[in-house]
Amino acid sequence: EATIIAAAKKLESHQQSGRVMKEYEKSIATLENEIDRV
């Protein structure tokens, strides 16, 4: 649980940055494309 909390806090701090969010969105899109191919 402590790891999840730490990750959540890290994600929150990352969400302050638009550039990081763009990278995150790109990663999600890539992941969705991989899932679609299966």
PDBQT receptor file of N, H, CA, C and O in Angstrom, charges set to zero:
ATOM      1  N   GLU A   1       0.825  -1.204   0.000  1.00  0.00    +0.000 N 
ATOM      2  CA  GLU A   1       0.000   0.000   0.000  1.00  0.00    +0.000 C 
ATOM      3  C   GLU A   1       0.860   1.255   0.000  1.00  0.00    +0.000 C 
ATOM      4  O   GLU A   1       0.549   2.227  -0.689  1.00  0.00    +0.000 OA
ATOM      5  N   ALA A   2       1.941   1.235   0.772  1.00  0.00    +0.000 N 
ATOM      6  H   ALA A   2       2.194   0.446   1.332  1.00  0.00    +0.000 HD
ATOM      7  CA  ALA A   2       2.823   2.401   0.821  1.00  0.00    +0.000 C 
ATOM      8  C   ALA A   2       3.365   2.720  -0.572  1.00  0.00    +0.000 C 
ATOM      9  O   ALA A   2       3.510   3.885  -0.942  1.00  0.00    +0.000 OA
ATOM     10  N   THR A   3       3.662   1.669  -1.337  1.00  0.00    +0.000 N 
ATOM     11  H   THR A   3       3.544   0.723  -1.037  1.00  0.00    +0.000 HD
ATOM     12  CA  THR A   3       4.181   1.880  -2.689  1.00  0.00    +0.000 C 
ATOM     13  C   THR A   3       3.128   2.550  -3.568  1.00  0.00    +0.000 C 
ATOM     14  O   THR A   3       3.440   3.438  -4.361  1.00  0.00    +0.000 OA
ATOM     15  N   ILE A   4       1.880   2.114  -3.418  1.00  0.00    +0.000 N 
ATOM     16  H   ILE A   4       1.626   1.392  -2.773  1.00  0.00    +0.000 HD
ATOM     17  CA  ILE A   4       0.785   2.694  -4.204  1.00  0.00    +0.000 C 
ATOM     18  C   ILE A   4       0.617   4.169  -3.860  1.00  0.00    +0.000 C 
ATOM     19  O   ILE A   4       0.434   5.008  -4.742  1.00  0.00    +0.000 OA
ATOM     20  N   ILE A   5       0.681   4.475  -2.555  1.00  0.00    +0.000 N 
ATOM     21  H   ILE A   5       0.830   3.794  -1.838  1.00  0.00    +0.000 HD
ATOM     22  CA  ILE A   5       0.543   5.868  -2.121  1.00  0.00    +0.000 C 
ATOM     23  C   ILE A   5       1.676   6.712  -2.691  1.00  0.00    +0.000 C 
ATOM     24  O   ILE A   5       1.449   7.820  -3.178  1.00  0.00    +0.000 OA
ATOM     25  N   ALA A   6       2.883   6.192  -2.630  1.00  0.00    +0.000 N 
ATOM     26  H   ALA A   6       3.068   5.292  -2.235  1.00  0.00    +0.000 HD
ATOM     27  CA  ALA A   6       4.039   6.917  -3.162  1.00  0.00    +0.000 C 
ATOM     28  C   ALA A   6       3.878   7.142  -4.660  1.00  0.00    +0.000 C 
ATOM     29  O   ALA A   6       4.176   8.224  -5.167  1.00  0.00    +0.000 OA
ATOM     30  N   ALA A   7       3.409   6.122  -5.363  1.00  0.00    +0.000 N 
ATOM     31  H   ALA A   7       3.167   5.243  -4.951  1.00  0.00    +0.000 HD
ATOM     32  CA  ALA A   7       3.204   6.242  -6.806  1.00  0.00    +0.000 C 
ATOM     33  C   ALA A   7       2.122   7.270  -7.111  1.00  0.00    +0.000 C 
ATOM     34  O   ALA A   7       2.249   8.051  -8.054  1.00  0.00    +0.000 OA
ATOM     35  N   ALA A   8       1.065   7.269  -6.316  1.00  0.00    +0.000 N 
ATOM     36  H   ALA A   8       0.962   6.635  -5.550  1.00  0.00    +0.000 HD
ATOM     37  CA  ALA A   8      -0.020   8.227  -6.520  1.00  0.00    +0.000 C 
ATOM     38  C   ALA A   8       0.471   9.654  -6.308  1.00  0.00    +0.000 C 
ATOM     39  O   ALA A   8       0.127  10.557  -7.071  1.00  0.00    +0.000 OA
ATOM     40  N   LYS A   9       1.273   9.851  -5.271  1.00  0.00    +0.000 N 
ATOM     41  H   LYS A   9       1.552   9.117  -4.651  1.00  0.00    +0.000 HD
ATOM     42  CA  LYS A   9       1.813  11.185  -5.010  1.00  0.00    +0.000 C 
ATOM     43  C   LYS A   9       2.741  11.617  -6.139  1.00  0.00    +0.000 C 
ATOM     44  O   LYS A   9       2.744  12.778  -6.546  1.00  0.00    +0.000 OA
ATOM     45  N   LYS A  10       3.527  10.670  -6.637  1.00  0.00    +0.000 N 
ATOM     46  H   LYS A  10       3.525   9.726  -6.306  1.00  0.00    +0.000 HD
ATOM     47  CA  LYS A  10       4.439  10.960  -7.738  1.00  0.00    +0.000 C 
ATOM     48  C   LYS A  10       3.638  11.341  -8.980  1.00  0.00    +0.000 C 
ATOM     49  O   LYS A  10       3.986  12.287  -9.686  1.00  0.00    +0.000 OA
ATOM     50  N   LEU A  11       2.569  10.603  -9.239  1.00  0.00    +0.000 N 
ATOM     51  H   LEU A  11       2.286   9.834  -8.665  1.00  0.00    +0.000 HD
ATOM     52  CA  LEU A  11       1.717  10.884 -10.395  1.00  0.00    +0.000 C 
ATOM     53  C   LEU A  11       1.089  12.263 -10.257  1.00  0.00    +0.000 C 
ATOM     54  O   LEU A  11       1.030  13.017 -11.228  1.00  0.00    +0.000 OA
ATOM     55  N   GLU A  12       0.620  12.601  -9.056  1.00  0.00    +0.000 N 
ATOM     56  H   GLU A  12       0.668  11.989  -8.267  1.00  0.00    +0.000 HD
ATOM     57  CA  GLU A  12       0.024  13.920  -8.829  1.00  0.00    +0.000 C 
ATOM     58  C   GLU A  12       1.009  15.022  -9.170  1.00  0.00    +0.000 C 
ATOM     59  O   GLU A  12       0.651  16.009  -9.813  1.00  0.00    +0.000 OA
ATOM     60  N   SER A  13       2.250  14.851  -8.738  1.00  0.00    +0.000 N 
ATOM     61  H   SER A  13       2.541  14.049  -8.215  1.00  0.00    +0.000 HD
ATOM     62  CA  SER A  13       3.251  15.883  -9.014  1.00  0.00    +0.000 C 
ATOM     63  C   SER A  13       3.539  15.950 -10.510  1.00  0.00    +0.000 C 
ATOM     64  O   SER A  13       3.794  17.027 -11.049  1.00  0.00    +0.000 OA
ATOM     65  N   HIS A  14       3.499  14.808 -11.175  1.00  0.00    +0.000 N 
ATOM     66  H   HIS A  14       3.292  13.933 -10.737  1.00  0.00    +0.000 HD
ATOM     67  CA  HIS A  14       3.719  14.785 -12.620  1.00  0.00    +0.000 C 
ATOM     68  C   HIS A  14       2.587  15.475 -13.367  1.00  0.00    +0.000 C 
ATOM     69  O   HIS A  14       2.804  16.100 -14.404  1.00  0.00    +0.000 OA
ATOM     70  N   GLN A  15       1.380  15.356 -12.832  1.00  0.00    +0.000 N 
ATOM     71  H   GLN A  15       1.204  14.848 -11.989  1.00  0.00    +0.000 HD
ATOM     72  CA  GLN A  15       0.226  15.951 -13.505  1.00  0.00    +0.000 C 
ATOM     73  C   GLN A  15       0.306  17.467 -13.539  1.00  0.00    +0.000 C 
ATOM     74  O   GLN A  15      -0.433  18.113 -14.282  1.00  0.00    +0.000 OA
ATOM     75  N   GLN A  16       1.205  18.044 -12.734  1.00  0.00    +0.000 N 
ATOM     76  H   GLN A  16       1.805  17.519 -12.131  1.00  0.00    +0.000 HD
ATOM     77  CA  GLN A  16       1.401  19.492 -12.787  1.00  0.00    +0.000 C 
ATOM     78  C   GLN A  16       2.039  19.882 -14.130  1.00  0.00    +0.000 C 
ATOM     79  O   GLN A  16       1.944  21.029 -14.566  1.00  0.00    +0.000 OA
ATOM     80  N   SER A  17       2.682  18.913 -14.767  1.00  0.00    +0.000 N 
ATOM     81  H   SER A  17       2.759  17.981 -14.412  1.00  0.00    +0.000 HD
ATOM     82  CA  SER A  17       3.425  19.203 -15.995  1.00  0.00    +0.000 C 
ATOM     83  C   SER A  17       2.674  18.722 -17.231  1.00  0.00    +0.000 C 
ATOM     84  O   SER A  17       2.409  17.529 -17.379  1.00  0.00    +0.000 OA
ATOM     85  N   GLY A  18       2.335  19.645 -18.107  1.00  0.00    +0.000 N 
ATOM     86  H   GLY A  18       2.550  20.614 -17.986  1.00  0.00    +0.000 HD
ATOM     87  CA  GLY A  18       1.622  19.293 -19.329  1.00  0.00    +0.000 C 
ATOM     88  C   GLY A  18       2.426  18.364 -20.217  1.00  0.00    +0.000 C 
ATOM     89  O   GLY A  18       1.868  17.486 -20.875  1.00  0.00    +0.000 OA
ATOM     90  N   ARG A  19       3.737  18.558 -20.235  1.00  0.00    +0.000 N 
ATOM     91  H   ARG A  19       4.190  19.272 -19.700  1.00  0.00    +0.000 HD
ATOM     92  CA  ARG A  19       4.604  17.731 -21.077  1.00  0.00    +0.000 C 
ATOM     93  C   ARG A  19       4.538  16.273 -20.630  1.00  0.00    +0.000 C 
ATOM     94  O   ARG A  19       4.458  15.361 -21.452  1.00  0.00    +0.000 OA
ATOM     95  N   VAL A  20       4.573  16.069 -19.318  1.00  0.00    +0.000 N 
ATOM     96  H   VAL A  20       4.638  16.810 -18.650  1.00  0.00    +0.000 HD
ATOM     97  CA  VAL A  20       4.496  14.707 -18.799  1.00  0.00    +0.000 C 
ATOM     98  C   VAL A  20       3.142  14.091 -19.130  1.00  0.00    +0.000 C 
ATOM     99  O   VAL A  20       3.057  12.912 -19.473  1.00  0.00    +0.000 OA
ATOM    100  N   MET A  21       2.084  14.896 -19.027  1.00  0.00    +0.000 N 
ATOM    101  H   MET A  21       2.154  15.854 -18.748  1.00  0.00    +0.000 HD
ATOM    102  CA  MET A  21       0.762  14.380 -19.348  1.00  0.00    +0.000 C 
ATOM    103  C   MET A  21       0.674  13.962 -20.808  1.00  0.00    +0.000 C 
ATOM    104  O   MET A  21       0.041  12.958 -21.133  1.00  0.00    +0.000 OA
ATOM    105  N   LYS A  22       1.300  14.722 -21.680  1.00  0.00    +0.000 N 
ATOM    106  H   LYS A  22       1.815  15.538 -21.417  1.00  0.00    +0.000 HD
ATOM    107  CA  LYS A  22       1.300  14.356 -23.103  1.00  0.00    +0.000 C 
ATOM    108  C   LYS A  22       1.990  13.012 -23.295  1.00  0.00    +0.000 C 
ATOM    109  O   LYS A  22       1.517  12.168 -24.056  1.00  0.00    +0.000 OA
ATOM    110  N   GLU A  23       3.112  12.816 -22.603  1.00  0.00    +0.000 N 
ATOM    111  H   GLU A  23       3.496  13.502 -21.985  1.00  0.00    +0.000 HD
ATOM    112  CA  GLU A  23       3.835  11.542 -22.694  1.00  0.00    +0.000 C 
ATOM    113  C   GLU A  23       2.956  10.404 -22.176  1.00  0.00    +0.000 C 
ATOM    114  O   GLU A  23       2.927   9.313 -22.746  1.00  0.00    +0.000 OA
ATOM    115  N   TYR A  24       2.234  10.682 -21.077  1.00  0.00    +0.000 N 
ATOM    116  H   TYR A  24       2.257  11.568 -20.613  1.00  0.00    +0.000 HD
ATOM    117  CA  TYR A  24       1.352   9.676 -20.483  1.00  0.00    +0.000 C 
ATOM    118  C   TYR A  24       0.246   9.305 -21.460  1.00  0.00    +0.000 C 
ATOM    119  O   TYR A  24      -0.045   8.126 -21.664  1.00  0.00    +0.000 OA
ATOM    120  N   GLU A  25      -0.367  10.318 -22.063  1.00  0.00    +0.000 N 
ATOM    121  H   GLU A  25      -0.131  11.276 -21.897  1.00  0.00    +0.000 HD
ATOM    122  CA  GLU A  25      -1.440  10.067 -23.040  1.00  0.00    +0.000 C 
ATOM    123  C   GLU A  25      -0.919   9.267 -24.224  1.00  0.00    +0.000 C 
ATOM    124  O   GLU A  25      -1.600   8.377 -24.733  1.00  0.00    +0.000 OA
ATOM    125  N   LYS A  26       0.306   9.594 -24.663  1.00  0.00    +0.000 N 
ATOM    126  H   LYS A  26       0.859  10.317 -24.249  1.00  0.00    +0.000 HD
ATOM    127  CA  LYS A  26       0.900   8.877 -25.788  1.00  0.00    +0.000 C 
ATOM    128  C   LYS A  26       1.135   7.413 -25.413  1.00  0.00    +0.000 C 
ATOM    129  O   LYS A  26       0.919   6.514 -26.226  1.00  0.00    +0.000 OA
ATOM    130  N   SER A  27       1.580   7.182 -24.171  1.00  0.00    +0.000 N 
ATOM    131  H   SER A  27       1.756   7.912 -23.511  1.00  0.00    +0.000 HD
ATOM    132  CA  SER A  27       1.805   5.820 -23.695  1.00  0.00    +0.000 C 
ATOM    133  C   SER A  27       0.500   5.040 -23.655  1.00  0.00    +0.000 C 
ATOM    134  O   SER A  27       0.457   3.874 -24.046  1.00  0.00    +0.000 OA
ATOM    135  N   ILE A  28      -0.564   5.682 -23.182  1.00  0.00    +0.000 N 
ATOM    136  H   ILE A  28      -0.529   6.629 -22.864  1.00  0.00    +0.000 HD
ATOM    137  CA  ILE A  28      -1.875   5.029 -23.117  1.00  0.00    +0.000 C 
ATOM    138  C   ILE A  28      -2.349   4.678 -24.527  1.00  0.00    +0.000 C 
ATOM    139  O   ILE A  28      -2.857   3.580 -24.757  1.00  0.00    +0.000 OA
ATOM    140  N   ALA A  29      -2.186   5.596 -25.459  1.00  0.00    +0.000 N 
ATOM    141  H   ALA A  29      -1.773   6.487 -25.272  1.00  0.00    +0.000 HD
ATOM    142  CA  ALA A  29      -2.605   5.348 -26.836  1.00  0.00    +0.000 C 
ATOM    143  C   ALA A  29      -1.832   4.173 -27.421  1.00  0.00    +0.000 C 
ATOM    144  O   ALA A  29      -2.405   3.329 -28.111  1.00  0.00    +0.000 OA
ATOM    145  N   THR A  30      -0.545   4.119 -27.149  1.00  0.00    +0.000 N 
ATOM    146  H   THR A  30      -0.080   4.805 -26.588  1.00  0.00    +0.000 HD
ATOM    147  CA  THR A  30       0.279   3.013 -27.633  1.00  0.00    +0.000 C 
ATOM    148  C   THR A  30      -0.190   1.700 -27.033  1.00  0.00    +0.000 C 
ATOM    149  O   THR A  30      -0.285   0.687 -27.726  1.00  0.00    +0.000 OA
ATOM    150  N   LEU A  31      -0.482   1.725 -25.742  1.00  0.00    +0.000 N 
ATOM    151  H   LEU A  31      -0.405   2.547 -25.179  1.00  0.00    +0.000 HD
ATOM    152  CA  LEU A  31      -0.957   0.527 -25.055  1.00  0.00    +0.000 C 
ATOM    153  C   LEU A  31      -2.278   0.064 -25.649  1.00  0.00    +0.000 C 
ATOM    154  O   LEU A  31      -2.473  -1.131 -25.873  1.00  0.00    +0.000 OA
ATOM    155  N   GLU A  32      -3.188   1.003 -25.908  1.00  0.00    +0.000 N 
ATOM    156  H   GLU A  32      -3.029   1.974 -25.726  1.00  0.00    +0.000 HD
ATOM    157  CA  GLU A  32      -4.478   0.651 -26.500  1.00  0.00    +0.000 C 
ATOM    158  C   GLU A  32      -4.293   0.034 -27.875  1.00  0.00    +0.000 C 
ATOM    159  O   GLU A  32      -5.000  -0.906 -28.236  1.00  0.00    +0.000 OA
ATOM    160  N   ASN A  33      -3.344   0.558 -28.648  1.00  0.00    +0.000 N 
ATOM    161  H   ASN A  33      -2.769   1.322 -28.356  1.00  0.00    +0.000 HD
ATOM    162  CA  ASN A  33      -3.077  -0.001 -29.977  1.00  0.00    +0.000 C 
ATOM    163  C   ASN A  33      -2.562  -1.432 -29.858  1.00  0.00    +0.000 C 
ATOM    164  O   ASN A  33      -2.937  -2.297 -30.649  1.00  0.00    +0.000 OA
ATOM    165  N   GLU A  34      -1.709  -1.680 -28.874  1.00  0.00    +0.000 N 
ATOM    166  H   GLU A  34      -1.405  -0.977 -28.231  1.00  0.00    +0.000 HD
ATOM    167  CA  GLU A  34      -1.190  -3.033 -28.653  1.00  0.00    +0.000 C 
ATOM    168  C   GLU A  34      -2.329  -3.983 -28.299  1.00  0.00    +0.000 C 
ATOM    169  O   GLU A  34      -2.375  -5.110 -28.792  1.00  0.00    +0.000 OA
ATOM    170  N   ILE A  35      -3.249  -3.534 -27.446  1.00  0.00    +0.000 N 
ATOM    171  H   ILE A  35      -3.212  -2.618 -27.045  1.00  0.00    +0.000 HD
ATOM    172  CA  ILE A  35      -4.382  -4.359 -27.036  1.00  0.00    +0.000 C 
ATOM    173  C   ILE A  35      -5.278  -4.658 -28.239  1.00  0.00    +0.000 C 
ATOM    174  O   ILE A  35      -5.759  -5.780 -28.400  1.00  0.00    +0.000 OA
ATOM    175  N   ASP A  36      -5.496  -3.647 -29.082  1.00  0.00    +0.000 N 
ATOM    176  H   ASP A  36      -5.105  -2.736 -28.952  1.00  0.00    +0.000 HD
ATOM    177  CA  ASP A  36      -6.354  -3.834 -30.260  1.00  0.00    +0.000 C 
ATOM    178  C   ASP A  36      -5.788  -4.898 -31.195  1.00  0.00    +0.000 C 
ATOM    179  O   ASP A  36      -6.545  -5.605 -31.861  1.00  0.00    +0.000 OA
ATOM    180  N   ARG A  37      -4.468  -5.014 -31.249  1.00  0.00    +0.000 N 
ATOM    181  H   ARG A  37      -3.853  -4.440 -30.708  1.00  0.00    +0.000 HD
ATOM    182  CA  ARG A  37      -3.845  -5.959 -32.165  1.00  0.00    +0.000 C 
ATOM    183  C   ARG A  37      -3.982  -7.397 -31.705  1.00  0.00    +0.000 C 
ATOM    184  O   ARG A  37      -3.903  -8.322 -32.513  1.00  0.00    +0.000 OA
ATOM    185  N   VAL A  38      -4.187  -7.589 -30.407  1.00  0.00    +0.000 N 
ATOM    186  H   VAL A  38      -4.251  -6.838 -29.751  1.00  0.00    +0.000 HD
ATOM    187  CA  VAL A  38      -4.258  -8.951 -29.878  1.00  0.00    +0.000 C 
ATOM    188  C   VAL A  38      -5.556  -9.624 -30.331  1.00  0.00    +0.000 C 
ATOM    189  O   VAL A  38      -5.804 -10.780 -29.988  1.00  0.00    +0.000 OA
TER     190      VAL A  38
